[in-house]
């Protein structure tokens, strides 16, 4: 029985798993969104939320107190990028000062094409990611902005699949008429495998 076994192993040894979580946490705090598989996303959430809570506690103690420095050192154990740590203490932690927890959102976006793994987008609350925001589209072709979580999920799923709504008609294959005597007849019995 697996009593008191709290976390997923994710098919990795401990050092690799911790390194992966640190890298994903750095990317999530840097870009404020991340697409990964659902089990990895579920393991990432408490890891990142603990870092944000430590930063919040350090800022709540005040700048004159040594707790800010201690909190930065505790966060630097997991995040090696100084720019990300300064962003965490300067912008992200003050944003969540009044929030008692739940700093991240996990949205399932579909299945990966290669191995059919279920994907999820993890994002920080308050930094709703719009995948079409940086695309320059002429004013006459601009489509309305997707509102809410559902619209962002659809846009992320389209981006992952590489399809758009109008692509379905262009991808349909039309049946070509075949020539010959038996063109209209289909055989219901399978062919025999092997010799003549």
N, C-alpha and C positions, 0 to 999 in steps of 0.2 A: 504494500500500500504506500501511496505517496503522501504520507502525512508531513505537513509543514514544508512542502516543496512549493515555493511561491512563484517562480518565474519559468518562462519557456527557455529551452536550450537553443532553439533555432538551428540545430544541426552544426553547432560550432563549439570549439573549446572555449573555456572561460575568457581567456585573454582576447581571443578574436571577437567574441560576443561583446565584451565591454568596449573594445576599440570601435566596433561597428556602431554601437549606441552613442558613443562620444562623437563620432563623425556625423551621424545623422542628427544629433542634437545641435551640433555646430551649424549644420546646413539649415535646420529648421529655424534657429534663432537668427541666422544671417538673412535668409530669404523669406522667412515667415510662412512658408508652405513647403511641403515635401510629398512626393508620391512614392509609395513603397507598398510592400505586401501587407495584408491585414495583420498577421501575427507580429511582424516587426513593428508595425504602427502601434499595436496594443502594448508592446514592451517599451516603446519610445515615450508614450504619454507620461507615465509616472516618473520616468527619468528626467524629462524636461520640466515637468511641473515642480519637481523637487528643487531644481536649480532656480526656477523663478521664485519659489517661496523663500529660498535662502537669500536671494537678492532683495526681496521685499523686506524681510526681517532686518537686513543690514541697513537699508535705507530708512526704515521706520525708527531705528535707534538714533539717527541724526549724524550729521557729518563730523561733529566734534568728537563723537564717541569712536573708540577703536573697533567697534563692531562692524563698521563698514569695511575696514581693511581686512578684518577676519573673514567677512562674508565673501569678499573678492578672492581671497586666498582659497576658500573652500570651493568656490566655483571654478577657479583656475586649475584645480585638481582634475576636473572633468573636461573643461574646455581650454584648449591650448592656444586658441586664437585671441589675442588681446583686443582686437577690434570688435569681435563678437561679444566679449565680456563687457567692454565699455558700452556697447549698444544695449546689452541686457540691463546694465545698471542705469544708463541714462534715459532710455526711451521705453523699454518693455516693462520693467518692474514698476515704474511710476504709473504706467497705464493700468496695471492691475492692482493698484494700491487699495482700492475699495472692494475688490472682488475676493471672496474667501476661498477660492479654488476653482478648478475647472478652467484652465487657461487655454486648453487646446480643444480642437474639434476634429473628429475622425469621420470622414465621409467615404463610403465605398463607391468606387468609380467604375467597376466592371472587372473584366478578366484580361490578363495579359495574353497576347497573341501566341507567343512561343510555347509556354508550358501551361497555360490556362490557370495561372495563379491568380487568386482574387486580390485586386489592388485597392488601395485606399489612399486618400489625400489627407494628410495631417496639416492643419493650419492653426495659427494662433487666433484666438477670438479677437475680433476688432480689426483684423487685417485681412478682410475677405479678398482672396486672390481672384483676379479676373484674367483668364488665359489670353483673352483677345485685347487686352488693354494696350500692349505695346505694338500692335499691328497697325500700320498706317493704311487706312482705307479711304478712298475718295468719298466725299460727302454724299454723292448720289447713290453709292452702293452700301453705305453704312446701314447695318441692321440694328434694331433696337437692342439696348443693353439687357442682358439676361438678369432678371431680378430674383433675389432670394437664393437660397441654398440649392434648390432644384435646378435652376438655370445654370448655375456654376458647375453643378455635377454633370449636366448634359454637355456643357462646353468642354469639360475635362475629359469626358468619355469620348467625345468626337475627336479630340486632340490625340488621345491614346490610340484610337482605332484608325485614325487617319482618314475618316470619312466625314462627309457632311450630308445634310438632308437631300440636296439636289443630286448627289452622286449615284443614288440608287437607280435612276432611270438610265444613266449612261453606262452602268455596269451590267445591265441585263443583256443576256446573250439571246439573239433571235435564232430560232431553229431554221436551218437551211433545208429545203426539200432535197431529198436524195433521189438519184436516178437509178433505174433498174427495175426488174420485175418484182422483187420481194421488198420493195422500199416501204410499203405500207404495213407489212406483216412483221410482227414481233414474235420471237420465240419465248415461251415461258419456261422451257426446260434449260438448265445450264449446260454448257459444253463440257464434254469430258476432258479431264486433264490427262495429258500424256500423249501417246503415239497416235498413229493414223487411224 
